[in-house]
Amino acid sequence: MRVVSGECKGRPLKAVPGVSTRPTTDKVKESIFNMIGPYFEGGFALDLFAGSGGLGIEALSRGMERAVFVDREFKAVSTVRANLEACGLTNHAEVYKNDSERALKALIKRELVFDLILLDPPYKKQKLESLLSVISENKLLDENGIIVCEHSDDVELPDHLGSLTRWKHEAYGMITISIYTYNKIANE
């Protein structure tokens, strides 16, 4: 596992110890960023199920200015911090140990708005529809922002959810990527 492109290209990333986390492969990571970027001129990202932090670190490496990383596992939070330090990105990140619902409530209270939201929950416990609803209802996504959902191929997400529209949908074997934007962007 490594940073695929950008400022930190080629830097190796540590995986979370144990089997509770499934890292996004470099091939899928590169495909995701080719669909949505591939590079950014600043912006604020949220990596809600951070794991090793690979997706959020990739976003920072490709030009996002800041990122918030959240994971409920202590081992994951430690791994994110180590990977950020190894890439020299610690000053561009906030890292929190929290579950997704409580983290979203805290971010709503802070009135934060993100340009990129990365959702890669554990496949067996995925609750993407409810998370997308909370994000939409509370306007956590910038009006020009993008939400990337990684899920198993047996999960069917709706084309429309609140003010969000599924803009792109790609399958990579057993992994599916669904990308959402606000309705007005998707219909342009």
Backbone bond lengths (Angstrom), bond angles and torsions (degrees), N, CA, C in turn:
res aa  C-N    CA-C-N  psi(-1)  N-CA   C-N-CA  omega(-1)  CA-C   N-CA-C  phi
1 M - - - 1.449 - - 1.527 108.42 -
2 R 1.338 114.76 132.66 1.463 119.38 -176.68 1.524 109.89 -150.07
3 V 1.327 116.01 171.38 1.461 121.43 171.57 1.528 105.29 -80.04
4 V 1.328 116.96 126.78 1.463 121.66 -171.82 1.524 112.78 -79.94
5 S 1.339 117.95 -39.06 1.460 119.79 -174.37 1.525 111.08 -152.86
6 G 1.320 115.28 169.74 1.458 120.59 175.95 1.516 112.93 93.22
7 E 1.301 114.87 -160.37 1.462 123.47 -175.26 1.535 113.09 -56.47
8 C 1.306 117.56 -35.49 1.476 122.40 -176.60 1.527 112.50 -104.29
9 K 1.321 117.61 18.16 1.465 122.50 -175.88 1.536 111.53 -47.67
10 G 1.335 114.19 132.33 1.458 120.61 175.96 1.513 115.50 86.93
11 R 1.327 118.16 -12.12 1.471 119.74 -179.75 1.524 109.64 -66.36
12 P 1.323 116.60 130.35 1.470 118.71 178.45 1.528 110.77 -72.27
13 L 1.329 115.79 146.08 1.463 121.71 176.99 1.521 108.89 -117.05
14 K 1.317 115.80 137.34 1.460 120.51 175.87 1.523 109.46 -74.63
15 A 1.314 115.32 146.04 1.465 120.89 173.66 1.521 108.27 -90.79
16 V 1.321 116.58 156.30 1.454 121.29 175.78 1.533 107.92 -68.60
17 P 1.338 118.55 128.92 1.466 120.19 178.93 1.529 111.76 -60.25
18 G 1.316 116.87 144.88 1.462 121.28 178.78 1.515 111.63 96.75
19 V 1.329 115.25 -169.08 1.466 120.41 -176.44 1.530 112.89 -116.68
20 S 1.338 117.40 9.57 1.462 119.93 -176.43 1.530 112.84 -78.70
21 T 1.329 117.57 -14.07 1.461 121.27 -177.48 1.521 110.02 -119.79
22 R 1.330 115.91 138.50 1.454 123.04 179.21 1.528 107.80 -114.81
23 P 1.336 117.78 104.17 1.466 118.70 -177.55 1.529 112.12 -71.33
24 T 1.322 115.41 148.26 1.460 121.16 175.08 1.524 107.97 -71.02
25 T 1.324 117.44 130.68 1.457 120.10 -179.25 1.526 110.12 -66.61
26 D 1.337 115.73 155.64 1.462 120.30 178.76 1.519 111.30 -58.96
27 K 1.341 117.14 -37.31 1.473 121.44 -179.43 1.529 110.62 -63.43
28 V 1.330 117.09 -46.49 1.471 120.75 179.90 1.528 109.81 -67.63
29 K 1.332 116.48 -41.05 1.466 120.81 178.72 1.535 110.29 -58.47
30 E 1.334 116.34 -45.93 1.459 119.83 179.38 1.531 110.86 -63.31
31 S 1.326 117.39 -40.39 1.467 121.12 178.12 1.523 111.69 -62.78
32 I 1.330 116.87 -43.28 1.466 121.37 178.52 1.523 110.01 -56.42
33 F 1.329 116.16 -51.28 1.464 119.17 -174.88 1.533 112.02 -72.69
34 N 1.309 118.15 -26.29 1.470 119.39 173.24 1.528 110.59 -67.87
35 M 1.340 117.30 -31.68 1.462 120.83 178.59 1.519 112.04 -73.43
36 I 1.330 117.82 -37.05 1.467 120.42 -171.04 1.521 113.90 -105.98
37 G 1.270 120.52 -10.40 1.462 122.71 -173.89 1.512 111.63 -130.01
38 P 1.272 115.31 -104.25 1.464 127.83 4.64 1.525 113.99 -82.20
39 Y 1.351 117.06 -10.84 1.462 120.31 -179.55 1.521 109.58 -124.86
40 F 1.334 115.85 162.48 1.458 121.43 -175.88 1.519 109.84 -128.52
41 E 1.317 115.55 152.43 1.462 121.71 174.43 1.517 107.42 -109.69
42 G 1.328 115.35 75.28 1.453 121.00 -177.54 1.511 110.93 83.94
43 G 1.320 115.57 -174.03 1.454 121.07 179.71 1.514 112.16 121.33
44 F 1.329 115.03 171.63 1.454 123.28 -173.58 1.520 107.66 -127.02
45 A 1.336 116.90 124.10 1.465 121.67 -176.53 1.522 111.12 -114.38
46 L 1.330 115.50 153.03 1.460 123.22 173.36 1.517 107.69 -124.61
47 D 1.324 116.78 122.75 1.463 123.33 174.19 1.525 105.35 -109.56
48 L 1.341 116.59 94.42 1.465 121.47 -167.40 1.526 114.46 -77.32
49 F 1.303 118.38 -31.59 1.473 122.12 175.62 1.521 105.71 -117.96
50 A 1.313 116.22 70.14 1.467 122.09 -163.28 1.526 114.97 -61.25
51 G 1.321 118.89 -36.21 1.461 119.07 -175.50 1.517 109.48 58.53
52 S 1.334 117.27 -117.18 1.467 121.73 178.34 1.526 111.64 -82.84
53 G 1.341 116.68 -11.12 1.463 121.20 -177.16 1.516 113.49 88.86
54 G 1.330 116.79 7.04 1.464 121.16 -174.30 1.512 115.19 -55.33
55 L 1.344 118.08 -42.72 1.468 120.09 -178.62 1.537 111.44 -70.38
56 G 1.321 116.85 -46.25 1.460 119.93 179.26 1.515 112.52 -65.38
57 I 1.326 117.30 -38.11 1.466 121.19 177.73 1.524 109.94 -66.58
58 E 1.324 116.96 -39.13 1.467 120.60 176.11 1.528 109.80 -60.11
59 A 1.343 117.38 -42.04 1.467 121.20 178.52 1.527 110.97 -62.52
60 L 1.330 116.74 -43.17 1.468 120.22 177.70 1.527 110.89 -64.03
61 S 1.313 116.67 -43.95 1.463 121.48 179.73 1.527 111.07 -60.38
62 R 1.335 116.09 -31.40 1.469 121.22 -177.42 1.532 112.55 -92.73
63 G 1.324 118.34 10.03 1.459 120.08 170.43 1.514 117.45 119.28
64 M 1.343 119.13 -8.25 1.468 118.54 174.02 1.535 107.60 -60.39
65 E 1.310 116.59 141.93 1.461 121.18 -175.92 1.527 112.95 -80.39
66 R 1.355 115.02 -40.77 1.463 120.05 -177.77 1.524 109.34 -142.88
67 A 1.336 114.90 159.24 1.463 119.29 177.26 1.517 110.29 -149.98
68 V 1.323 115.11 146.03 1.460 122.63 172.53 1.527 106.39 -108.37
69 F 1.325 116.00 129.32 1.460 122.72 178.95 1.526 108.22 -113.26
70 V 1.333 116.68 132.19 1.462 121.41 -179.79 1.520 108.56 -133.02
71 D 1.314 116.21 134.51 1.461 121.30 170.71 1.520 107.15 -152.06
72 R 1.317 116.65 150.17 1.468 120.06 -177.68 1.517 112.49 -88.11
73 E 1.336 117.53 -12.51 1.468 121.65 -178.14 1.529 110.87 -94.76
74 F 1.328 116.29 131.03 1.455 121.17 179.43 1.532 111.22 -59.31
75 K 1.352 116.42 -41.94 1.476 119.99 -179.60 1.521 111.14 -61.29
76 A 1.313 116.99 -37.55 1.464 120.86 179.14 1.525 110.86 -67.13
77 V 1.326 116.65 -45.43 1.464 121.17 179.68 1.528 110.29 -59.78
78 S 1.325 117.10 -42.75 1.473 121.28 177.48 1.526 111.18 -62.87
79 T 1.332 116.21 -39.88 1.465 121.00 179.90 1.525 110.70 -67.57
80 V 1.331 117.52 -42.41 1.476 120.79 176.95 1.521 109.52 -57.95
81 R 1.317 116.99 -47.73 1.480 120.30 -178.92 1.526 111.30 -60.71
82 A 1.340 117.05 -42.59 1.467 120.83 178.78 1.527 110.86 -64.11
83 N 1.330 117.63 -42.06 1.465 121.14 179.85 1.526 111.85 -67.68
84 L 1.323 117.00 -39.73 1.469 120.15 176.53 1.524 110.61 -62.19
85 E 1.327 116.27 -42.67 1.468 120.70 179.37 1.528 110.25 -64.11
86 A 1.333 117.37 -44.69 1.469 121.32 -179.51 1.525 111.72 -61.61
87 C 1.331 117.08 -28.89 1.468 121.74 -179.80 1.528 112.53 -94.38
88 G 1.318 116.97 -1.75 1.462 120.17 -178.88 1.519 113.52 69.64
89 L 1.333 116.63 30.78 1.469 120.81 -175.40 1.527 113.89 -113.46
90 T 1.308 117.63 10.22 1.464 121.53 -176.31 1.523 112.47 -55.67
91 N 1.318 117.68 -38.87 1.474 121.19 -177.78 1.524 113.33 -73.81
92 H 1.326 116.66 -5.77 1.467 120.97 -179.99 1.524 111.84 -106.25
93 A 1.344 116.72 10.51 1.463 118.49 -171.10 1.516 113.15 -139.73
94 E 1.335 113.82 152.04 1.462 123.20 167.99 1.525 105.41 -119.13
95 V 1.337 116.77 136.29 1.463 121.11 -177.82 1.522 108.59 -126.05
96 Y 1.335 116.55 128.62 1.466 120.91 -177.20 1.526 111.20 -131.89
97 K 1.328 114.97 142.00 1.460 121.86 171.70 1.527 106.22 -95.02
98 N 1.319 115.95 111.17 1.457 120.62 -176.98 1.526 108.35 -167.28
99 D 1.333 116.97 160.34 1.463 117.95 173.17 1.526 108.25 -85.87
100 S 1.316 116.33 165.88 1.464 120.73 -170.92 1.525 113.49 -62.89
101 E 1.339 117.82 -42.92 1.468 119.55 -177.37 1.526 111.77 -65.89
102 R 1.329 116.60 -46.69 1.477 119.60 179.26 1.512 110.79 -65.30
103 A 1.324 116.80 -37.34 1.463 120.02 178.75 1.527 110.54 -62.67
104 L 1.345 117.05 -44.38 1.465 119.50 178.75 1.523 111.25 -62.21
105 K 1.338 117.43 -40.85 1.472 120.29 177.47 1.528 110.63 -59.55
106 A 1.329 117.05 -42.72 1.473 120.97 179.60 1.524 110.80 -65.58
107 L 1.312 117.30 -40.05 1.464 120.95 179.44 1.531 111.17 -68.10
108 I 1.333 116.68 -36.52 1.468 121.50 176.11 1.526 109.57 -63.24
109 K 1.339 117.03 -45.00 1.469 120.70 178.81 1.523 111.40 -59.72
110 R 1.327 116.32 -36.09 1.472 120.86 179.34 1.529 111.75 -77.79
111 E 1.339 116.52 -6.22 1.463 123.14 -179.62 1.530 112.03 58.43
112 L 1.337 116.06 39.55 1.458 120.76 178.69 1.524 109.96 -82.78
113 V 1.317 115.10 148.75 1.460 122.42 177.62 1.526 106.71 -132.03
114 F 1.340 115.83 133.26 1.462 120.92 -174.20 1.518 111.62 -112.31
115 D 1.332 115.05 147.50 1.460 122.20 175.17 1.525 110.71 -86.25
116 L 1.331 115.68 -26.98 1.456 121.72 -178.44 1.524 108.40 -142.64
117 I 1.333 116.06 126.75 1.470 121.00 176.52 1.520 107.29 -121.49
118 L 1.331 115.74 124.96 1.458 123.15 -178.00 1.522 109.00 -108.09
119 L 1.334 116.49 119.51 1.465 122.03 -178.21 1.526 108.95 -121.06
120 D 1.317 116.28 108.36 1.459 121.83 179.80 1.528 108.20 -133.53
121 P 1.351 116.23 68.71 1.474 119.32 -175.94 1.526 111.75 -73.88
122 P 1.338 115.99 162.98 1.472 118.38 173.56 1.523 108.95 -55.29
123 Y 1.314 117.29 132.37 1.461 120.71 -173.93 1.518 113.27 -59.70
124 K 1.315 118.05 -37.25 1.459 120.61 -176.69 1.531 112.29 -73.44
125 K 1.336 116.72 -21.36 1.468 120.17 -176.19 1.518 111.32 -118.98
126 Q 1.308 117.63 24.68 1.463 119.48 -173.43 1.526 111.54 -68.44
127 K 1.305 114.82 139.72 1.467 122.96 178.06 1.521 108.45 -137.85
128 L 1.321 114.53 47.99 1.459 120.07 -173.84 1.519 113.55 -61.36
129 E 1.335 117.94 -40.69 1.471 119.24 -178.01 1.515 111.87 -60.62
130 S 1.331 117.69 -44.50 1.473 119.34 -179.56 1.528 110.81 -67.86
131 L 1.334 117.68 -36.92 1.472 120.31 177.75 1.526 111.00 -66.02
132 L 1.333 116.57 -43.50 1.465 120.09 177.28 1.522 111.28 -60.69
133 S 1.333 117.03 -38.69 1.467 120.86 177.92 1.526 110.96 -62.64
134 V 1.319 117.28 -45.53 1.476 121.37 179.42 1.522 109.84 -61.85
135 I 1.323 117.12 -44.14 1.469 121.38 179.83 1.523 110.07 -61.47
136 S 1.333 116.80 -45.60 1.458 121.73 -179.45 1.531 111.88 -64.69
137 E 1.347 116.18 -50.25 1.468 121.12 -176.82 1.520 112.76 -62.12
138 N 1.325 116.56 -32.67 1.470 120.57 -175.56 1.522 113.58 -103.00
139 K 1.324 115.76 8.46 1.471 121.81 175.62 1.530 112.58 51.07
140 L 1.334 115.70 48.64 1.465 121.04 176.48 1.529 111.96 -78.19
141 L 1.326 116.59 -15.18 1.460 121.99 -179.37 1.519 109.31 -101.99
142 D 1.329 116.01 133.21 1.459 121.15 174.80 1.531 109.39 -58.68
143 E 1.315 117.28 151.80 1.467 119.77 -176.88 1.532 112.88 -59.49
144 N 1.326 118.16 -22.26 1.462 122.05 176.35 1.528 112.06 -106.76
145 G 1.336 116.23 13.01 1.456 121.25 -174.28 1.515 114.75 -80.22
146 I 1.327 114.50 173.37 1.456 123.18 -176.81 1.527 109.56 -133.47
147 I 1.322 116.02 139.96 1.464 121.94 173.44 1.523 107.36 -115.07
148 V 1.324 116.50 127.85 1.459 122.21 177.23 1.527 107.85 -109.23
149 C 1.341 116.05 122.38 1.464 122.22 177.49 1.523 108.61 -112.63
150 E 1.322 116.29 126.07 1.460 120.54 173.12 1.520 107.16 -107.40
151 H 1.334 115.89 128.10 1.461 119.22 -177.19 1.518 110.26 -150.81
152 S 1.324 116.24 167.91 1.459 119.85 178.90 1.523 109.51 -72.90
153 D 1.316 115.80 158.25 1.461 120.46 -174.86 1.525 113.75 -69.25
154 D 1.330 117.61 -12.14 1.469 119.46 178.59 1.529 112.91 -90.99
155 V 1.334 117.30 1.48 1.469 121.76 177.10 1.526 108.41 -94.73
156 E 1.325 115.94 124.38 1.466 121.37 177.61 1.521 109.03 -102.87
157 L 1.314 116.39 115.63 1.460 120.61 176.07 1.523 108.47 -99.61
158 P 1.337 117.56 148.85 1.469 120.40 -178.07 1.531 112.25 -72.01
159 D 1.327 115.98 155.77 1.463 120.49 175.81 1.524 111.05 -70.57
160 H 1.337 116.93 -31.00 1.464 122.24 179.46 1.517 108.80 -130.80
161 L 1.312 115.54 138.99 1.465 121.09 178.68 1.518 107.56 -148.63
162 G 1.326 117.30 109.22 1.463 120.82 -175.48 1.514 108.78 59.07
163 S 1.318 116.21 -126.86 1.469 120.50 -179.53 1.526 112.18 -91.30
164 L 1.330 116.91 9.52 1.463 121.54 -177.56 1.524 111.84 -102.49
165 T 1.327 114.80 147.02 1.460 122.19 175.47 1.522 108.79 -127.58
166 R 1.338 115.30 136.77 1.462 118.23 175.62 1.522 107.37 -73.29
167 W 1.306 115.55 117.65 1.456 124.13 -174.00 1.521 110.87 -90.62
168 K 1.338 116.48 -41.94 1.461 121.81 179.29 1.510 109.10 -139.12
169 H 1.332 114.27 155.38 1.461 120.65 -176.80 1.527 106.49 -152.66
170 E 1.335 117.68 113.94 1.461 121.68 -177.68 1.517 109.91 -131.43
171 A 1.332 116.89 142.18 1.464 122.20 177.76 1.520 109.66 -109.42
172 Y 1.320 115.54 138.81 1.460 123.72 177.02 1.519 107.04 -129.51
173 G 1.316 116.19 82.91 1.461 119.80 -175.68 1.521 109.10 66.57
174 M 1.325 117.30 -122.44 1.468 121.86 -179.35 1.523 112.97 -85.39
175 I 1.328 117.52 -1.94 1.464 122.64 -178.60 1.524 108.99 -104.58
176 T 1.315 116.21 136.41 1.465 121.24 176.50 1.526 108.83 -123.62
177 I 1.305 115.68 139.89 1.460 122.54 175.78 1.521 107.86 -112.53
178 S 1.326 116.32 124.56 1.458 122.50 174.60 1.520 107.71 -117.60
179 I 1.325 116.40 128.31 1.464 121.14 -177.64 1.525 108.48 -115.61
180 Y 1.331 114.62 127.78 1.471 121.53 -178.57 1.525 110.88 -115.13
181 T 1.334 114.86 147.09 1.454 123.31 172.23 1.527 106.96 -136.24
182 Y 1.320 116.34 172.69 1.458 118.63 172.28 1.520 109.01 -68.15
183 N 1.326 116.64 149.54 1.465 122.42 -176.02 1.513 113.64 -49.43
184 K 1.321 118.02 -42.97 1.462 120.62 -174.76 1.520 111.98 -62.85
185 I 1.325 117.96 -33.04 1.472 121.04 179.24 1.514 109.64 -73.92
186 A 1.308 115.96 -47.02 1.467 120.65 -175.80 1.524 111.50 -62.23
187 N 1.324 117.18 -26.02 1.467 119.90 -176.06 1.525 113.48 -95.71
188 E 1.328 117.07 2.07 1.476 119.45 -179.51 1.505 110.83 -76.73
